[in-house]
Every structure is written in structure tokens, then in C-alpha cells.
């Protein structure tokens, strides 16, 4: 995590806020170089990822199967963007938020704080129960109370509440995540034939989030290669063949790319994006001068 974008889990002030984890982001985060390179959509995925880590005490790890459910469109493609700019790092079965534990308490530290708070509450209950017993015995002076014998009060502390374990993801959710991953790849693949056959091959591979990002990036590069652009895309392999042969691992020669002009829509979108970045940089410069 960059130094200008910290996410802290705090207790706030008051009992109500102390029960809820929350994410705090420095107000300079929108103007940090990594966020500017990532763009608004990927930055929102980054924020949702911070909230996921805080809620589930994962020490900054986000499982690959959780990424499609973080609440953003095209999450796998955006996860690849976060990996490129260095806000997330790919691991074997998911992603790791950059410098998460530098700015946040670890899950172990938070458990220790919770146990200390529980111990204080139990001690307070035991002390309060003892005070009630003393008060009851000091007022038991009449004969009828004396015949009843000593007052018996249960001083056993209440059991410590145990956190409900998170159930493993259901097969339906896994199937949905696999389909969402395939759709992200299908969206960028230029030759859209044999979709179900391609999905069957994709399901055999069952790639995790980082590998899907690698596949999407490979397609983005290969679709600009001379071989794929030649004769109107005649030599682009079928998507099922591309997956079966592991073609995302191919080395692509872009020494002499065959470029094609941008459409009017693509050019306008590129210009709007460049203007937005320029405005953000100018705004950050003015804030620095004002401070």
C-alpha cells in the first residue's frame, strides 16, 4: 500500500463504533501516482478489497474466488491493473494488498485486543456479582431470612462468545466465479466462436484470479501481433484451441505491429481519459502549493 493511502481498523469513539471494523483512507490517496495510473474503476476495487480484508481478518490476503464478489464490474481485469501498478501482488491462490500490515493491525493482534476486552468485561461482571452478594447478606437480618440459610448466588462467569466460523464457499458460488472469470477472458478474445466448448476447456484448467489476469493480458498483447491482425484475423486460433494448447504462454513478437486507426468512439474515450488524468494532476499540484 502506498504511504498516502492507509487503511486502518479503529474503534472510533463510543460503544457502537467500537464493535465495527472500518476502513480509513488518507485524503491524498486519489492523487497518488499508483491510483492515478490504476484509474477510478480499479481504485474502487482496491477500496472494496481493503474492506474485505478488514471484515474477514485476512492480513491483506484476498482469495481469488472472492474477487468476482467484491461489487465491481470486470473485477478480474481490474485486479490485473492493480497488480501492474503495484497496489496488489499476485500469490498462488489470490492477491495480497501491498504493505497491508504496515498500516493495519494483524489478525492476531486484533484477536489479542478482543480477548483482553472480554477478560475486562468478565472481571467487571464477577466484581459486580460479588457486590450484589455482599449487599444481600448485609440486609438479611430478619428471622425468616435467617431460616432460609445463606444466600446462594451463581458467580460463574458467562461463557466467552465464540465467533461463527465462515462456511466454505458453496459449489454454486464457485461455478459462478468460474463463469465470471471466463466471461472476462471471452470479453477481450477477438474470435468469438465455440463459446461453450471454450468454457468446458476453461473449466478443466480452473485458473485462479492471477492466472486469469495473465490470460487476459496475453490476449491483449497477442491481438496486436502481426499474426493475429493478418488478413482480418484469419489466423487467430479458436478460443478452445488457444486454451487447450496453453497459448497464453506464447512469446509475442511486436517488432513490426500492424496497427489500425482508432474509431471515433475509441479516440474520444482516450481523450476524455487523458483530460481526467491531467485535471487530477493539476488539482494535486494546486493542493500542494496551497499547503
C-alpha positions in Angstrom: 0.0 0.0 0.0 1.4 3.4 -0.9 2.3 5.7 2.0 -0.5 8.1 1.1 -3.2 5.5 1.3 -3.5 3.8 4.6 -6.4 1.7 5.7 -6.7 1.3 9.5 -9.2 -0.7 11.6 -10.1 1.5 14.6 -12.5 1.6 17.4 -13.6 5.2 17.0 -15.3 6.8 20.0 -18.3 5.3 21.6 -19.6 1.7 22.2 -21.5 1.4 18.9 -18.5 2.2 16.7 -16.1 0.0 18.7 -18.0 -3.1 17.6 -17.5 -2.4 13.9 -14.3 -2.6 11.8 -13.9 0.4 9.4 -11.6 1.5 6.6 -9.8 4.8 6.8 -8.2 6.2 3.6 -5.9 9.2 3.6 -7.3 12.1 1.6 -4.2 12.2 -0.6 -4.9 8.7 -1.9 -6.8 9.9 -5.1 -3.7 11.8 -6.2 -1.1 9.2 -5.5 0.8 8.1 -8.6 -0.3 4.4 -8.3 -4.0 5.4 -8.0 -3.7 7.8 -11.0 -2.2 5.0 -13.1 -4.8 2.5 -12.0 -7.9 4.7 -12.8 -11.2 5.1 -10.9 -12.7 1.7 -11.5 -9.6 -0.2 -10.3 -9.2 2.1 -7.3 -12.8 1.2 -6.2 -11.9 -2.4 -6.4 -8.8 -1.6 -4.2 -11.1 0.1 -1.6 -13.5 -2.9 -1.7 -10.5 -5.2 -1.2 -9.4 -3.3 1.9 -12.9 -3.6 3.3 -12.9 -7.3 2.6 -9.6 -7.8 4.5 -10.8 -5.8 7.5 -14.1 -7.6 7.7 -12.6 -11.1 7.4 -9.2 -10.5 9.3 -7.2 -11.9 6.4 -4.0 -9.8 7.0 -4.3 -8.3 3.5 -5.0 -11.6 1.5 -7.9 -11.7 -0.9 -8.8 -15.2 -2.2 -9.2 -15.5 -6.0 -12.7 -16.8 -5.7 -13.7 -13.7 -3.6 -12.6 -11.1 -6.3 -15.8 -11.5 -8.5 -18.0 -10.8 -5.5 -16.3 -7.5 -4.3 -19.0 -5.4 -6.0 -17.4 -4.0 -9.2 -17.8 -4.7 -12.9 -15.0 -6.5 -14.7 -13.2 -7.4 -11.4 -10.6 -9.8 -12.8 -9.5 -7.4 -15.5 -9.2 -4.6 -12.8 -7.4 -6.9 -10.5 -4.7 -7.3 -13.2 -4.5 -3.5 -13.4 -3.9 -3.3 -9.6 -1.2 -5.9 -10.0 0.5 -4.0 -12.7 0.6 -0.7 -10.8 1.7 -2.4 -7.6 -1.3 -1.9 -5.3 -2.0 -5.7 -5.3 0.5 -8.6 -5.6 -0.4 -12.0 -7.1 0.0 -15.1 -5.0 -0.7 -18.8 -5.5 -4.4 -18.7 -4.7 -5.3 -15.0 -4.8 -4.0 -11.5 -4.2 -2.1 -9.7 -1.4 -2.7 -5.9 -0.7 0.6 -4.0 -0.9 2.0 -3.1 2.5 -1.2 -4.0 4.3 0.4 -5.0 7.6 2.5 -1.8 7.6 -0.7 0.3 8.1 -3.0 -2.2 9.8 -3.1 -4.4 12.9 -2.6 -8.1 12.2 -5.5 -10.5 12.8 -3.5 -12.0 15.8 -3.1 -8.5 17.3 -6.8 -7.8 16.9 -7.7 -11.1 18.5 -5.5 -10.3 21.5 -7.2 -7.0 21.9 -10.6 -8.7 21.7 -9.6 -11.3 24.3 -8.3 -8.5 26.6 -11.6 -6.7 26.3 -13.5 -9.9 27.0 -11.4 -10.5 30.1 -12.0 -7.0 31.4 -15.8 -7.4 30.9 -15.8 -10.8 32.7 -13.8 -9.3 35.7 -16.3 -6.5 35.9 -19.2 -8.9 35.9 -17.6 -11.0 38.7 -16.9 -7.9 40.8 -20.5 -6.7 40.3 -21.9 -10.1 41.2 -19.7 -10.1 44.4 -21.0 -6.7 45.4 -24.6 -7.9 45.0 -23.9 -10.9 47.2 -22.4 -8.7 49.9 -25.3 -6.3 49.8 -27.8 -9.2 50.0 -26.1 -10.8 53.0 -25.8 -7.5 54.9 -29.6 -6.9 54.7 -30.6 -10.5 55.7 -31.3 -9.6 59.4 -34.9 -10.9 60.0 -35.5 -14.4 61.3 -37.4 -15.6 58.3 -34.4 -14.7 56.1 -32.0 -16.4 58.6 -34.0 -19.6 58.5 -33.7 -19.7 54.7 -29.9 -20.1 55.1 -27.2 -18.3 53.3 -28.0 -16.6 50.0 -26.7 -18.6 47.1 -25.7 -16.7 44.0 -24.2 -18.2 40.9 -21.0 -16.3 40.3 -19.9 -18.4 37.4 -18.8 -16.1 34.6 -20.8 -16.3 31.4 -19.2 -18.3 28.6 -17.0 -16.5 26.2 -18.8 -16.0 22.9 -17.1 -17.9 20.1 -17.0 -16.4 16.6 -19.1 -18.1 14.0 -16.8 -19.8 11.5 -17.1 -18.7 7.9 -18.5 -21.6 5.9 -16.6 -22.8 2.9 -17.8 -21.4 -0.4 -20.6 -23.4 -1.9 -20.2 -25.2 -5.3 -22.7 -22.8 -6.8 -20.6 -19.8 -5.8 -17.5 -21.5 -7.2 -19.3 -22.2 -10.5 -20.5 -18.6 -10.7 -16.9 -17.4 -10.0 -15.6 -19.7 -12.8 -18.2 -18.4 -15.2 -17.4 -14.8 -14.3 -13.6 -15.4 -14.9 -14.3 -17.0 -18.3 -16.6 -14.0 -19.2 -13.7 -11.6 -18.5 -11.5 -13.6 -20.9 -14.2 -14.0 -23.5 -14.8 -10.3 -23.5 -11.3 -9.5 -24.8 -10.9 -12.5 -27.1 -11.3 -11.3 -30.7 -12.6 -14.6 -32.3 -15.9 -15.4 -30.6 -16.7 -18.9 -31.8 -17.5 -22.1 -29.8 -18.1 -20.3 -26.5 -19.4 -23.4 -24.6 -16.6 -25.6 -25.9 -14.1 -22.9 -24.8 -15.8 -22.7 -21.4 -15.5 -26.5 -21.0 -11.8 -26.3 -21.7 -11.5 -23.3 -19.3 -13.3 -25.3 -16.5 -10.7 -28.1 -16.9 -7.9 -25.6 -16.2 -9.9 -23.9 -13.4 -7.5 -20.9 -13.2 -7.3 -18.7 -10.1 -7.6 -14.9 -10.3 -3.9 -14.2 -11.0 -3.8 -16.8 -13.9 -7.0 -15.3 -15.4 -5.3 -11.9 -15.3 -2.3 -13.4 -17.1 -4.6 -14.9 -19.7 -6.4 -11.6 -20.3 -3.1 -9.7 -20.6 -1.8 -12.3 -23.0 -4.8 -11.9 -25.3 -4.5 -8.1 -25.2 -0.9 -8.4 -26.4 -1.5 -11.2 -28.9 -4.4 -9.4 -30.6 -1.9 -6.6 -31.6 0.6 -9.1 -33.1 1.1 -9.3 -36.9 -0.1 -12.9 -37.0 -3.4 -12.1 -35.4 -4.0 -8.9 -37.4 -3.1 -10.5 -40.7 -5.9 -11.0 -43.3 -8.6 -9.6 -41.0 -7.8 -12.1 -38.1 -7.9 -15.2 -40.3 -5.1 -16.8 -38.3 -6.5 -16.2 -34.8 -6.9 -19.6 -33.2 -10.3 -20.8 -31.8 -10.6 -19.9 -28.1 -10.9 -23.6 -27.2 -7.7 -24.4 -29.1 -6.0 -21.4 -27.5 -6.8 -22.7 -24.0 -6.1 -26.3 -24.7 -2.6 -25.5 -26.0 -1.8 -23.1 -23.2 -1.2 -20.3 -25.8 -1.2 -17.6 -23.1 2.4 -18.6 -22.5 3.5 -17.8 -26.1 6.1 -15.2 -26.7 4.7 -12.5 -28.9 6.8 -10.5 -31.5 5.5 -7.0 -31.7 8.6 -5.7 -33.5 6.5 -4.8 -36.6 2.9 -4.5 -35.4 0.2 -3.9 -37.9 -1.7 -1.0 -36.4 -5.2 0.0 -37.3 -6.7 3.5 -36.8 -8.8 4.2 -33.7 -12.5 4.6 -34.2 -14.2 7.9 -33.3 -15.5 6.4 -30.1 -12.1 5.0 -29.1 -10.4 8.3 -29.8 -12.9 10.3 -27.8 -12.7 7.9 -24.9 -8.9 8.1 -24.9 -9.0 11.9 -25.0 -11.5 12.0 -22.1 -9.3 9.7 -20.0 -6.2 11.9 -20.7 -8.1 15.0 -19.7 -9.3 13.5 -16.5 -5.7 12.5 -15.6 -4.5 16.0 -16.4 -7.2 17.5 -14.2 -6.3 15.2 -11.3 -2.6 16.1 -11.6 -3.4 19.8 -11.7 -5.6 19.6 -8.7 -3.0 17.7 -6.7 -0.4 20.4 -7.7 -2.7 23.2 -6.5 -3.3 21.4 -3.2 0.5 21.1 -2.7 1.0 24.8 -3.4 -1.8 25.8 -1.1 -0.4 23.7 1.7 
